[in-house]
Amino acid sequence: MGNKVMFENGKLIIPDNPIVNFIEGDGIGIDITPPVIKVINAAVKKAYDGKREIEWREIYAGEKAFKKLGSYLPDETPELIKEYKIAIKGPLTTPVGGGFRSLNVSLRQVLDLYACIRPVNYVKGVPSPMKNPEKLDIILFRENTEDVYAGIEFEPGSDESNKIIELLKKFGKNPRDNSAIGIKPISEFGTKRLVRMAIEYAIENKRKVVTLVHKGNIMKFTEGYFKNWGYELAKDEFRDQIVTEEEIWGGASSDGKIIINDRIADSMFQQIILRPDEYDVLATPNLNGDYLSDAAAAQVGGLGMAPGANVREDVALFEATHGTAPKYAGKDKVNPSSLILSGVMMLDHMKWGKAAKLIKDALEKTIMQKKVTYDLARQLENVTPIKASEFGDAIITNL
């Protein structure tokens, strides 16, 4: 019998036999989730000589939930994630342009998982379009609950959108008639808790720079204030531990301190290609972070190699960052590395770092041996792809 993970005095209390919820996921979830669980179990057993063990409990969201329980997101699912504190999930279906809203977004908002955390770094042996992909080693903190992803939008021609258009005209703004209307809220509260988490991470993990990424030159009262509030939080709460880039230009020393700077979002896309080793921790509003994390992942092998988590102080949901790829579902073909690396993040979150390192080292060794799934094999010469399940077994052999 497993025991619950608890949260007391601002810290997770992890038993030696924690209950961890998992959502299999739609589409290729059926192929990638089982080998990931198998790899994590093997690493935990090896790292701790059987003294620690995860008890996995399946919970439901997506198509499997609809078939079993009649709802794509049953009410009990977020409640179980909240109760047991840690969960991991495969990809979930999101219709485009109609149907139900994104289940991923819904889970983040229902649970107030306000920070999407995306580490992006290179695993040796992975094909990359970059000459020096190893220079990119960032961790991106994306605000998860506000911005245009807050879901405050109105259909063109609806009473709501027409009323908003008329109201805007009274303020001297002139959106075209029959426009679709979306609202972009960015708050001081939402910004500051996100930036606080990013700076705390930088301090704990001895990172050197935290960059606020925004489009405040154009959106002065939303993303501009994201930048302003970010600097304000840094100075108010971490004054002895940080120095701003502007202060350095004025002669201040950065010795032993974390540098806080900011970059315009479109410039940042260039910076991570041209000067990747100058960046470390990025804090972004929602939409910018979505684009930027995927663009960064492309430099180190794509979303198949990109882990992610959605977190608040006491609850964390780790996930594959790619889609469901339904045409490959059930073919045991797709690379499970995104979810494997998300499992590594989960183990680090649990402070089970020895098991996490075993998996990461074994994953790299497996790829260096060119034992890879089709997505990587097709970019390498004279490499025959292996199945997703075989890839997981190869990692276990290399633990």
C-alpha positions as CSV (number, residue, x, y, z in Angstrom):
1,M,0.0,0.0,0.0
2,G,1.3,3.4,-0.9
3,N,1.1,6.6,1.1
4,K,0.0,10.1,0.2
5,V,2.5,12.8,-0.6
6,M,1.9,15.6,1.9
7,F,2.6,19.3,1.9
8,E,3.5,20.9,5.2
9,N,5.2,24.2,6.2
10,G,5.8,25.0,2.5
11,K,7.5,21.7,1.7
12,L,6.5,18.4,0.1
13,I,6.8,15.4,2.4
14,I,7.6,12.4,0.2
15,P,7.2,8.9,1.7
16,D,9.3,6.0,0.5
17,N,6.2,4.5,-1.2
18,P,4.4,7.6,-2.6
19,I,1.1,7.2,-4.6
20,V,1.5,8.9,-7.9
21,N,-1.4,9.4,-10.3
22,F,-1.0,9.0,-14.0
23,I,-3.2,9.8,-17.0
24,E,-2.3,7.5,-20.0
25,G,-3.2,10.1,-22.6
26,D,-4.9,10.0,-26.0
27,G,-3.6,8.7,-29.3
28,I,0.1,7.7,-28.7
29,G,-0.4,7.8,-25.0
30,I,-1.2,4.1,-25.1
31,D,2.3,3.5,-26.6
32,I,4.5,5.9,-24.6
33,T,3.1,5.8,-21.1
34,P,3.7,2.1,-20.3
35,P,7.5,2.2,-21.1
36,V,7.9,5.4,-19.2
37,I,6.4,3.9,-16.0
38,K,8.6,0.8,-16.6
39,V,11.7,3.0,-16.9
40,I,10.9,5.0,-13.8
41,N,10.2,1.9,-11.7
42,A,13.5,0.3,-12.8
43,A,15.5,3.4,-12.0
44,V,13.9,3.8,-8.6
45,K,14.6,0.2,-7.7
46,K,18.2,0.4,-8.8
47,A,18.9,3.8,-7.2
48,Y,17.5,2.8,-3.8
49,D,17.9,-1.0,-3.6
50,G,14.2,-1.6,-3.5
51,K,13.8,0.6,-0.4
52,R,11.7,3.1,-2.3
53,E,8.9,2.4,-4.7
54,I,6.1,4.4,-6.5
55,E,2.6,3.1,-6.3
56,W,1.0,4.2,-9.6
57,R,-2.8,4.9,-9.7
58,E,-4.5,5.6,-13.0
59,I,-6.9,8.5,-13.3
60,Y,-8.8,9.6,-16.3
61,A,-8.9,12.5,-18.8
62,G,-9.5,12.7,-22.5
63,E,-11.0,10.0,-24.8
64,K,-10.5,7.2,-22.3
65,A,-12.3,9.2,-19.6
66,F,-15.2,9.9,-22.0
67,K,-15.5,6.2,-22.9
68,K,-15.4,5.1,-19.2
69,L,-17.1,7.9,-17.4
70,G,-18.9,10.0,-20.0
71,S,-16.8,13.1,-19.5
72,Y,-13.5,14.3,-21.1
73,L,-12.5,15.7,-17.7
74,P,-14.4,14.1,-14.9
75,D,-14.7,16.3,-11.7
76,E,-12.8,13.7,-9.7
77,T,-9.6,13.9,-11.8
78,P,-8.4,17.4,-10.7
79,E,-9.5,16.6,-7.2
80,L,-7.3,13.5,-7.2
81,I,-4.4,15.4,-8.5
82,K,-4.9,18.0,-5.8
83,E,-5.2,15.4,-3.1
84,Y,-2.2,13.3,-4.1
85,K,0.0,16.3,-5.1
86,I,2.0,14.7,-8.0
87,A,0.8,13.3,-11.3
88,I,2.2,12.6,-14.8
89,K,0.2,12.5,-18.0
90,G,0.5,11.6,-21.7
91,P,-0.8,14.0,-24.4
92,L,-4.5,14.9,-24.5
93,T,-6.7,15.7,-27.5
94,T,-7.6,19.3,-28.2
95,P,-10.0,20.1,-31.0
96,V,-9.1,23.1,-33.2
97,G,-11.7,25.8,-33.8
98,G,-14.6,24.1,-32.0
99,G,-15.6,21.3,-29.6
100,F,-14.4,21.3,-26.0
101,R,-11.6,23.6,-24.8
102,S,-8.1,22.3,-24.3
103,L,-8.0,19.7,-21.5
104,N,-4.4,20.7,-20.8
105,V,-5.5,24.4,-20.3
106,S,-8.5,23.3,-18.3
107,L,-6.4,21.2,-15.9
108,R,-4.0,24.1,-15.4
109,Q,-6.7,26.6,-14.7
110,V,-8.9,24.4,-12.5
111,L,-5.9,23.4,-10.4
112,D,-4.3,26.9,-10.6
113,L,-1.1,25.3,-11.9
114,Y,0.2,28.8,-12.6
115,A,3.8,28.0,-13.8
116,C,4.5,25.9,-16.9
117,I,8.2,24.8,-16.5
118,R,10.0,23.8,-19.6
119,P,13.8,22.9,-19.3
120,V,15.5,22.8,-22.7
121,N,18.9,21.3,-23.0
122,Y,20.7,19.0,-25.4
123,V,21.0,15.2,-25.0
124,K,24.2,13.9,-26.7
125,G,23.5,12.0,-29.9
126,V,20.2,13.6,-30.8
127,P,20.1,15.0,-34.4
128,S,19.8,18.8,-34.3
129,P,19.7,21.6,-37.0
130,M,22.2,23.6,-34.9
131,K,26.0,23.6,-35.1
132,N,26.3,23.8,-31.3
133,P,23.0,22.7,-29.7
134,E,24.9,22.0,-26.4
135,K,25.2,25.8,-25.9
136,L,21.4,26.0,-25.2
137,D,20.7,25.2,-21.6
138,I,17.6,27.2,-20.4
139,I,14.6,26.6,-18.2
140,L,11.5,28.5,-19.1
141,F,8.9,29.6,-16.6
142,R,5.7,30.4,-18.5
143,E,2.7,32.0,-16.7
144,N,-0.1,29.5,-17.2
145,T,-3.4,31.1,-16.2
146,E,-3.7,34.6,-17.8
147,D,-2.9,36.3,-21.1
148,V,-4.9,35.4,-24.2
149,Y,-5.1,31.8,-22.9
150,A,-7.4,32.8,-20.1
151,G,-10.2,31.8,-22.4
152,I,-12.0,35.2,-22.3
153,E,-13.2,35.4,-25.9
154,F,-16.4,36.0,-27.7
155,E,-17.7,34.7,-31.0
156,P,-18.1,37.2,-33.9
157,G,-21.6,38.5,-34.2
158,S,-22.6,37.4,-30.7
159,D,-24.4,39.8,-28.4
160,E,-21.4,39.8,-26.1
161,S,-18.9,40.7,-28.8
162,N,-21.2,43.4,-30.2
163,K,-21.6,45.0,-26.8
164,I,-17.8,45.0,-26.2
165,I,-17.3,46.6,-29.6
166,E,-19.8,49.3,-28.8
167,L,-18.1,49.9,-25.4
168,L,-14.7,50.1,-27.0
169,K,-15.9,52.7,-29.4
170,K,-17.0,54.8,-26.5
171,F,-13.3,54.7,-25.4
172,G,-12.1,55.9,-28.8
173,K,-11.1,52.4,-30.0
174,N,-12.4,51.2,-33.3
175,P,-12.5,47.5,-33.8
176,R,-14.2,46.4,-37.0
177,D,-17.9,45.3,-36.7
178,N,-18.4,41.6,-36.5
179,S,-15.0,41.1,-35.0
180,A,-14.2,38.1,-32.8
181,I,-13.1,39.6,-29.4
182,G,-10.5,38.2,-27.0
183,I,-9.4,39.7,-23.7
184,K,-5.8,39.6,-22.5
185,P,-5.6,39.9,-18.7
186,I,-2.2,40.1,-17.1
187,S,-2.2,40.8,-13.3
188,E,0.3,42.0,-10.8
189,F,-0.5,38.9,-8.6
190,G,-0.1,36.4,-11.5
191,T,3.1,38.0,-12.7
192,K,4.8,38.3,-9.4
193,R,4.2,34.7,-8.2
194,L,5.5,33.4,-11.6
195,V,8.7,35.6,-11.4
196,R,9.1,34.7,-7.7
197,M,9.2,31.0,-8.6
198,A,11.7,31.6,-11.4
199,I,14.1,33.5,-9.2
200,E,13.8,31.0,-6.3
201,Y,14.6,28.3,-8.9
202,A,17.7,30.3,-10.0
203,I,18.9,30.7,-6.4
204,E,18.4,27.0,-5.5
205,N,20.0,25.7,-8.7
206,K,22.8,28.3,-8.9
207,R,21.7,29.8,-12.2
208,K,23.1,33.1,-13.1
209,V,20.5,35.1,-15.1
210,V,16.7,35.5,-15.0
211,T,15.3,37.1,-18.2
212,L,11.9,38.7,-18.3
213,V,10.6,38.1,-21.9
214,H,7.8,40.4,-23.0
215,K,6.3,42.5,-25.9
216,G,6.0,45.6,-23.7
217,N,7.1,47.9,-26.5
218,I,3.7,47.3,-28.2
219,M,1.4,46.0,-25.4
220,K,2.5,48.6,-22.9
221,F,-0.2,48.0,-20.2
222,T,-0.2,44.2,-20.3
223,E,3.2,42.8,-21.2
224,G,4.9,46.1,-20.3
225,Y,3.6,45.7,-16.8
226,F,4.7,42.1,-16.8
227,K,8.2,43.4,-17.1
228,N,7.7,46.2,-14.6
229,W,6.1,44.0,-12.0
230,G,8.9,41.4,-12.5
231,Y,11.6,43.9,-11.7
232,E,9.6,45.2,-8.8
233,L,9.3,41.7,-7.3
234,A,13.0,41.0,-7.8
235,K,14.0,44.3,-6.0
236,D,11.4,44.0,-3.2
237,E,11.9,40.4,-2.3
238,F,15.4,39.4,-3.5
239,R,17.4,42.7,-3.2
240,D,20.5,41.2,-1.6
241,Q,20.6,38.3,-4.1
242,I,20.0,40.1,-7.4
243,V,21.4,42.9,-9.5
244,T,19.7,44.3,-12.6
245,E,21.4,44.5,-16.0
246,E,20.9,48.3,-15.9
247,E,22.6,48.5,-12.5
248,I,25.6,46.6,-14.0
249,W,25.7,49.1,-16.8
250,G,25.9,51.8,-14.1
251,G,28.9,50.1,-12.5
252,A,27.3,47.7,-10.0
253,S,29.0,44.4,-9.5
254,S,27.3,41.1,-10.4
255,D,29.7,39.0,-8.2
256,G,27.7,36.3,-6.5
257,K,24.4,37.7,-7.6
258,I,21.7,36.7,-10.1
259,I,21.4,39.1,-13.0
260,I,17.8,40.2,-13.8
261,N,17.3,41.5,-17.3
262,D,14.6,41.7,-19.9
263,R,14.2,41.1,-23.6
264,I,11.6,41.9,-26.2
265,A,9.9,38.6,-27.3
266,D,10.7,38.7,-31.0
267,S,14.3,39.6,-30.2
268,M,14.5,36.6,-27.8
269,F,13.7,34.2,-30.7
270,Q,16.9,35.4,-32.3
271,Q,18.9,35.5,-29.1
272,I,18.4,31.8,-28.3
273,I,19.8,31.0,-31.8
274,L,22.6,33.5,-32.0
275,R,23.7,33.8,-28.4
276,P,22.1,30.8,-26.6
277,D,24.8,30.6,-23.9
278,E,24.0,34.0,-22.5
279,Y,20.5,32.9,-21.3
280,D,19.6,30.8,-18.3
281,V,16.2,31.2,-16.7
282,L,13.4,32.8,-18.7
283,A,10.1,34.1,-17.3
284,T,7.4,34.8,-19.8
285,P,3.7,35.6,-20.1
286,N,1.5,32.7,-21.4
287,L,1.5,33.0,-25.2
288,N,5.1,34.1,-25.6
289,G,6.2,31.2,-23.4
290,D,4.2,28.7,-25.5
291,Y,5.9,29.8,-28.8
292,L,9.4,30.3,-27.3
293,S,9.5,26.9,-25.5
294,D,8.7,25.0,-28.6
295,A,11.1,27.1,-30.7
296,A,13.9,26.4,-28.2
297,A,13.0,22.7,-28.2
298,A,13.5,22.6,-32.0
299,Q,17.1,23.4,-31.4
300,V,17.8,20.3,-29.3
301,G,15.8,17.8,-31.3
302,G,12.1,18.8,-31.2
303,L,9.2,18.3,-28.9
304,G,9.9,14.6,-28.8
305,M,12.9,15.5,-26.6
306,A,11.1,18.3,-24.6
307,P,9.8,17.7,-21.0
308,G,7.4,19.9,-19.1
309,A,5.5,20.4,-15.9
310,N,2.6,22.5,-14.7
311,V,3.0,23.5,-11.0
312,R,2.0,25.5,-8.1
313,E,3.6,25.4,-4.6
314,D,2.0,22.1,-3.5
315,V,0.8,20.4,-6.7
316,A,2.7,19.3,-9.9
317,L,1.5,17.8,-13.1
318,F,4.2,16.5,-15.4
319,E,3.4,15.9,-19.1
320,A,4.6,15.1,-22.6
321,T,4.8,18.4,-24.4
322,H,3.9,17.0,-27.9
323,G,0.5,16.1,-29.3
324,T,-1.4,12.9,-29.6
325,A,-0.3,11.9,-33.1
326,P,-3.4,9.7,-33.6
327,K,-2.3,8.2,-36.9
328,Y,0.6,6.5,-35.0
329,A,-1.6,5.4,-32.0
330,G,-1.1,1.7,-31.2
331,K,1.8,1.2,-33.5
332,D,4.5,1.2,-30.7
333,K,6.5,3.7,-32.9
334,V,6.7,7.1,-31.3
335,N,9.6,8.4,-29.3
336,P,8.7,8.4,-25.5
337,S,11.6,10.7,-24.5
338,S,9.5,13.8,-23.8
339,L,7.5,11.9,-21.2
340,I,10.6,10.0,-19.9
341,L,12.4,13.4,-19.4
342,S,9.2,14.7,-17.7
343,G,9.5,11.7,-15.4
344,V,13.1,12.8,-14.7
345,M,11.7,16.3,-13.7
346,M,9.1,14.5,-11.5
347,L,11.8,12.5,-9.7
348,D,13.9,15.7,-9.2
349,H,10.8,17.4,-7.8
350,M,10.5,14.6,-5.4
351,K,14.2,15.0,-4.4
352,W,14.9,11.5,-5.8
353,G,17.8,12.9,-7.8
354,K,19.8,9.7,-7.9
355,A,17.0,7.9,-9.8
356,A,16.6,11.0,-12.1
357,K,20.3,11.0,-13.0
358,L,20.3,7.3,-13.7
359,I,17.5,7.8,-16.3
360,K,19.0,10.8,-17.9
361,D,22.4,9.1,-18.2
362,A,20.9,5.9,-19.6
363,L,18.8,7.8,-22.1
364,E,21.9,9.6,-23.4
365,K,23.8,6.3,-23.6
366,T,20.9,4.6,-25.5
367,I,20.8,7.4,-28.0
368,M,24.6,7.4,-28.4
369,Q,24.3,3.7,-29.2
370,K,21.8,4.8,-32.0
371,K,19.1,2.6,-30.5
372,V,16.4,5.1,-31.3
373,T,12.8,5.4,-32.5
374,Y,11.9,6.4,-36.1
375,D,11.8,10.1,-35.6
376,L,15.5,10.2,-34.7
377,A,16.5,7.3,-36.9
378,R,15.4,9.0,-40.1
379,Q,17.7,11.9,-39.3
380,L,20.7,9.5,-38.8
381,E,22.6,7.5,-41.4
382,N,22.2,3.7,-41.6
383,V,20.1,3.5,-38.4
384,T,17.2,1.0,-38.2
385,P,14.5,2.4,-35.8
386,I,13.3,0.4,-32.8
387,K,9.9,0.3,-31.2
388,A,8.9,2.7,-28.3
389,S,8.7,-0.3,-26.0
390,E,12.2,-1.5,-27.1
391,F,13.6,2.0,-26.6
392,G,12.3,1.8,-23.0
393,D,13.9,-1.6,-22.5
394,A,17.2,-0.4,-23.9
395,I,17.2,2.5,-21.4
396,I,16.6,0.0,-18.6
397,T,19.5,-2.1,-19.8
398,N,21.7,1.0,-19.7
399,L,20.7,2.1,-16.2
